[in-house]
Each structure stands twice: as structure tokens, then as C-alpha cells.
Amino acid sequence: MAGLFPSDAPLLADLVALVEIAMAAMLVVGAVLVRLGHVRAHRYLQSSIILVNIPIVLYWMVPAYLQLIVPYLPGELEQPVVLVPTLMLIAGAAAEALGIYIILVAGTTWIPERFRFRRYKLWMRTELALWWGIVLAGLTTYYLFFVTVGYP
């Protein structure tokens, strides 16, 4: 089935790209909400986005990486079509772990006091920047896979 964009991408790849862009945009909306004093709305929105992303990653991104990229490691790592998704995987795992950690520190008492951060803005801004970097890496991967080079 043809996708939404003029490329060789399957429809699911187009939909995942759009959902990830929308979630990244909603993280920015969440940042605006907290600046406007809507802390509860910020908390629910940001937490929901981090948690909704987990099944998308597990269902779509991890299997695609295992099938399409892992067979070419480490020998073809210098190729952008292998390197970019690999960097995205590493950064994505870090962002998801950081997002879950932020949720646990900000929303629960499960993390012992000595492991809790105090500078919320720093960590939340780091998460937002990391997320947008991953979205850009994902769009680059989409472009490499479906517009120019093709699968490795």
C-alpha cells in the first residue's frame, strides 16, 4: 500500500513519522503549559507522551532495526543508512530512560532522595532537546530508507 508521502515508504512508516513529530510538538506544548502555570496539565501531557512512545518503539522501531540494520553491524557502520539509525537507537534509549526517570522523580517517591535531581528545568530541557534530535535522526533515516539510498 502506498504511503502518505511521495516515497517508497509503507503507510505505517509514514504514520509513525507523523506520530513522532506530533509527540515532539506536544512536548513543546507541555513546556509552554508549565510556563503558564498549568503544572498538572504539563505533567499528564509529558508523562503520556513518554509512555505512549514505548509501544511504538517496541512494535515498530526495534524490530525494524533488528531486521534491517543489525545484519550490517559493525562492518557497514560508516554508511549513513546504518550509522544514523544506530545513533538514533542509542539516543532514543537514553531519552526514553531519562523520560521514565523524570516521571519517577517528579511524580513518585519511589526514587531514594540521594538519587533524585533538583534541577528539573535542566533535565526536562535536556529531554526535550534529546527528543527533537531523535526526531530529526528519524526523519533522516526515513529519507535515507525511502527517498534516496534505500535499505542497507
C-alpha positions as CSV (number, residue, x, y, z in Angstrom):
1,M,0.0,0.0,0.0
2,A,1.3,3.4,-0.9
3,G,2.2,5.8,1.9
4,L,1.2,9.4,2.5
5,F,4.2,11.0,1.0
6,P,5.9,10.7,-2.4
7,S,8.3,8.0,-1.4
8,D,8.7,4.2,-1.3
9,A,7.7,4.1,2.4
10,P,4.9,1.9,3.6
11,L,1.9,3.6,5.1
12,L,2.9,2.5,8.6
13,A,6.3,4.2,8.3
14,D,4.5,7.4,7.3
15,L,2.1,7.2,10.2
16,V,4.9,6.5,12.7
17,A,6.9,9.5,11.4
18,L,3.8,11.8,11.8
19,V,3.0,10.5,15.2
20,E,6.6,11.0,16.4
21,I,6.6,14.6,15.0
22,A,3.3,15.2,16.7
23,M,4.5,13.9,20.0
24,A,7.7,16.0,19.9
25,A,5.5,19.1,19.1
26,M,3.3,18.2,22.1
27,L,6.4,18.1,24.3
28,V,6.9,21.7,23.4
29,V,3.2,22.4,24.2
30,G,3.9,20.8,27.6
31,A,6.8,23.1,28.2
32,V,4.6,26.1,27.4
33,L,1.9,24.8,29.7
34,V,4.2,24.7,32.7
35,R,5.5,28.2,32.0
36,L,1.8,29.3,32.0
37,G,1.4,27.7,35.4
38,H,-0.6,24.6,34.3
39,V,1.6,22.1,36.1
40,R,-0.9,19.3,36.3
41,A,-1.7,19.5,32.5
42,H,2.1,19.6,31.8
43,R,2.6,16.6,34.0
44,Y,-0.1,14.5,32.3
45,L,0.8,15.5,28.8
46,Q,4.6,14.9,29.2
47,S,4.2,11.6,31.0
48,S,1.6,10.4,28.5
49,I,3.9,11.1,25.6
50,I,6.9,9.3,27.1
51,L,4.7,6.3,28.0
52,V,2.8,6.1,24.6
53,N,6.2,6.1,22.8
54,I,7.2,2.8,24.4
55,P,4.9,0.5,22.4
56,I,5.7,2.4,19.2
57,V,9.4,1.8,19.7
58,L,8.9,-1.8,20.7
59,Y,6.4,-2.7,18.0
60,W,7.9,-0.7,15.0
61,M,11.4,0.6,15.6
62,V,13.2,-2.2,17.4
63,P,12.1,-4.9,15.0
64,A,12.9,-2.8,12.0
65,Y,16.4,-2.1,13.5
66,L,17.0,-5.7,14.2
67,Q,15.9,-6.8,10.7
68,L,17.4,-4.0,8.6
69,I,20.4,-2.7,10.5
70,V,21.9,-5.4,12.8
71,P,23.0,-7.7,9.9
72,Y,25.2,-4.9,8.7
73,L,26.9,-4.2,12.0
74,P,29.7,-3.5,12.6
75,G,31.1,-3.7,9.1
76,E,28.9,-1.1,7.4
77,L,28.7,1.4,10.3
78,E,30.4,4.1,8.3
79,Q,27.4,4.1,5.9
80,P,24.8,6.8,6.8
81,V,21.9,4.3,6.3
82,V,23.4,2.2,9.1
83,L,25.0,4.9,11.2
84,V,22.0,7.3,11.6
85,P,19.6,4.6,12.8
86,T,22.2,3.3,15.2
87,L,22.8,6.7,16.7
88,M,19.0,7.2,16.9
89,L,18.7,3.9,18.7
90,I,21.3,4.9,21.3
91,A,19.9,8.4,21.8
92,G,16.4,7.0,21.8
93,A,17.1,4.6,24.6
94,A,18.8,7.4,26.6
95,A,15.8,9.7,26.0
96,E,13.2,7.0,27.0
97,A,15.2,6.1,30.1
98,L,15.6,9.8,31.1
99,G,11.9,10.4,30.4
100,I,10.9,7.5,32.7
101,Y,13.4,8.7,35.3
102,I,11.9,12.2,35.2
103,I,8.4,10.7,35.6
104,L,9.6,8.7,38.6
105,V,11.4,11.6,40.3
106,A,8.8,14.2,39.6
107,G,5.7,12.1,40.2
108,T,6.5,9.4,42.8
109,T,8.5,8.9,45.9
110,W,10.0,5.6,44.5
111,I,13.4,7.1,43.9
112,P,15.5,7.5,47.0
113,E,16.3,11.1,47.9
114,R,20.0,10.8,47.2
115,F,19.2,9.7,43.5
116,R,16.7,12.5,42.9
117,F,17.7,15.5,40.9
118,R,16.8,19.0,42.0
119,R,17.2,21.0,38.8
120,Y,14.0,19.9,37.0
121,K,14.3,22.5,34.2
122,L,17.8,21.3,33.2
123,W,16.7,17.7,32.9
124,M,13.4,18.4,31.2
125,R,15.1,20.7,28.7
126,T,17.7,18.0,28.1
127,E,14.9,15.5,27.4
128,L,13.2,17.9,25.0
129,A,16.4,18.6,23.1
130,L,17.2,14.9,23.0
131,W,13.7,14.1,21.8
132,W,13.9,16.6,18.9
133,G,17.4,15.3,18.0
134,I,16.0,11.8,17.8
135,V,13.0,13.0,15.7
136,L,15.5,14.7,13.2
137,A,17.5,11.5,13.1
138,G,14.3,9.5,12.5
139,L,13.4,11.8,9.6
140,T,16.9,11.4,8.2
141,T,16.5,7.7,8.5
142,Y,13.1,7.9,6.7
143,Y,14.7,10.0,4.0
144,L,17.7,7.6,3.6
145,F,15.5,4.5,3.6
146,F,12.6,5.6,1.5
147,V,13.6,8.6,-0.6
148,T,17.3,8.2,-1.6
149,V,19.6,5.3,-0.7
150,G,17.1,2.5,0.3
151,Y,17.6,-0.1,2.9
152,P,21.2,-1.1,3.6
